Amino acid sequence: MKPPSLKSLSSLSLKAASDVQPTSIVDENFQESDIRTVSSKQLLRKVSAIAYLCGVSVTSSATNGLVVIGLPQLTEDLHLPPSLAFWPSSVQGLATASTLLLTGAIGDVVGPRPVNLLGCMFNCILILMCGLVKNGEALVIMRGLQGIATALHLSSSVALVTRVQPHGRGRNLSFACLGLSQLLGFSMSLVVGGILIDTIGWRSGCVISTDVDRIRSPGSLLPLSLSMVTAVLFVYWMHYRVKNGRVALIPNQLWKNPCFTSICITVALSFAVLNSLDLVTSLYFQEIEHLSALQAAIRMLPSTVVGLTLNITTGLVVHKVRANWLVALASFLSAGSPLLMAVIQPDWPYWKCAFPAQVLMPFSIDVLFTIGLIIITEVFPEEKQAVAGAVFNTAAQLGNTLGLTAMQVISTWVTKQHEPMKSSTQALMEGYRATFWAMLALSLVCTIVGSIGLRKAGKVGSKHY
């Protein structure tokens, strides 16, 4: 038997090479196609998840803006008692703050996805029911239940974002979009609500008339005293549960992180100022300058435009600038808004004080909200992010509720002091002016806390923290 010739071996090797090469090329093409398919699916999943979360936030915030711009008309039309005048605006934040920790704990057990879907469903139902109420008490109840539905959404949204977005600019922009959606829903409802109210023809009614002397009654003193005692006991109860190896609703260890503690304090102060400033400014335009709801809404739109820009730019530059500098600068700029409104005169043109006040208003909250969510995802492990996010949102909603309550008490008390000496409009203006000064003080405190408490945070939002 003859051995194969060199020529035949060469032809075989060439044939083998020619057979293998196209196969490897086809495999590479398939791999590239699979990679592109997987990448496109991942991108679609990320975009869909963020769009869904933003859509829920837009819807929820839209009801807040509608209540703010139409509060005088709603109070009169639904015959809301004076003692409940601010409740349609504040009760949602109170209910959200009261249930965020519980919903966050539930999200840790069953997962954030079903919790968020449940919150979305309940939100839609309760918004519809708010439009069908026949009296003010029913509106307050529906708004309170809506606050619980909002808590289901807020407590799980942070965990959902961290699941679909890795560390880096994508996650920063996602958190910025969450803040942007709240502002967008609020601003849209200002205009739409103003048009609806003016079209229907509702007239403004007296809003701030709660009797501040009721704080001395046993019915007010007893719950206030009990809440202070239980707040202290709650801290010791959490320590006891952790010490004995049990699950704690808010582990005290969370507060040992100075960045987290500082960001919770600053966001509470910022929400207290922003929501109160929105409401009192709307009342100033309607009650003092006697503008329609639509005219008041248009004058409040500049803050929306600035807020939209801030949400986008904050997500792009937050990883390049130290967090304490950003927070301090934003809070200091926002402090100019209540300062301008405190010195404003009703006969001054809009462009002299009211317009720059609207431009400066959103700086603090838009920057703080984005930075706060990023800090939570970077300083806590994934299993604690839902609870930390719930605590963060609780601080924001609690600041909102306490801020509105405090401003109502201040405005009512100052107004009553000036009623014997001035006309009703002038006395009401003095009450509004006092609330603006109080908001200025809170903004300056926020500036100090942010600049000192976030010194160790450095630059947040980078891929490698």
Secondary structure as the mmCIF struct_conf table of DSSP 4:
data_model
#
loop_
_struct_conf.conf_type_id
_struct_conf.id
_struct_conf.beg_label_comp_id
_struct_conf.beg_label_asym_id
_struct_conf.beg_label_seq_id
_struct_conf.end_label_comp_id
_struct_conf.end_label_asym_id
_struct_conf.end_label_seq_id
HELX_LH_PP_P HELX_LH_PP_P1 LYS A 2 SER A 5
HELX_RH_AL_P HELX_RH_AL_P1 LEU A 6 ASP A 77
TURN_TY1_P TURN_TY1_P1 LEU A 78 HIS A 79
HELX_RH_3T_P HELX_RH_3T_P1 PRO A 82 LEU A 84
TURN_TY1_P TURN_TY1_P2 ALA A 85 PHE A 86
HELX_RH_AL_P HELX_RH_AL_P2 TRP A 87 VAL A 110
HELX_RH_AL_P HELX_RH_AL_P3 PRO A 112 CYS A 130
TURN_TY1_P TURN_TY1_P3 GLY A 131 LEU A 132
BEND BEND1 ASN A 135 ASN A 135
HELX_RH_AL_P HELX_RH_AL_P4 GLY A 136 VAL A 164
BEND BEND2 GLN A 165 GLN A 165
TURN_TY1_P TURN_TY1_P4 HIS A 167 GLY A 168
HELX_RH_AL_P HELX_RH_AL_P5 ARG A 169 ILE A 200
TURN_TY1_P TURN_TY1_P5 GLY A 201 GLY A 201
HELX_RH_3T_P HELX_RH_3T_P2 VAL A 212 ARG A 216
BEND BEND3 SER A 217 SER A 217
HELX_RH_AL_P HELX_RH_AL_P6 PRO A 218 LYS A 243
TURN_TY1_P TURN_TY1_P6 ASN A 244 GLY A 245
BEND BEND4 LEU A 249 ILE A 250
HELX_RH_3T_P HELX_RH_3T_P3 ASN A 252 LYS A 256
HELX_RH_AL_P HELX_RH_AL_P7 PRO A 258 LEU A 283
HELX_RH_PI_P HELX_RH_PI_P1 TYR A 284 ILE A 288
BEND BEND5 GLU A 289 GLU A 289
HELX_RH_AL_P HELX_RH_AL_P8 ALA A 293 ARG A 299
TURN_TY1_P TURN_TY1_P7 MET A 300 MET A 300
HELX_RH_AL_P HELX_RH_AL_P9 LEU A 301 VAL A 317
TURN_TY1_P TURN_TY1_P8 VAL A 318 LYS A 320
BEND BEND6 VAL A 321 VAL A 321
HELX_RH_AL_P HELX_RH_AL_P10 ALA A 323 VAL A 343
TURN_TY1_P TURN_TY1_P9 PRO A 346 ASP A 347
BEND BEND7 TRP A 348 TRP A 348
TURN_TY1_P TURN_TY1_P10 TYR A 350 CYS A 353
HELX_RH_AL_P HELX_RH_AL_P11 ALA A 354 LEU A 360
TURN_TY1_P TURN_TY1_P11 MET A 361 PRO A 362
HELX_RH_AL_P HELX_RH_AL_P12 PHE A 363 VAL A 379
BEND BEND8 PHE A 380 PHE A 380
HELX_RH_AL_P HELX_RH_AL_P13 GLU A 382 HIS A 418
TURN_TY1_P TURN_TY1_P12 GLU A 419 MET A 421
BEND BEND9 LYS A 422 LYS A 422
HELX_RH_AL_P HELX_RH_AL_P14 SER A 424 GLY A 453
TURN_TY1_P TURN_TY1_P13 LEU A 454 LEU A 454
HELX_RH_3T_P HELX_RH_3T_P4 ARG A 455 ALA A 457
BEND BEND10 LYS A 459 LYS A 459
BEND BEND11 GLY A 461 GLY A 461
BEND BEND12 LYS A 463 LYS A 463
#
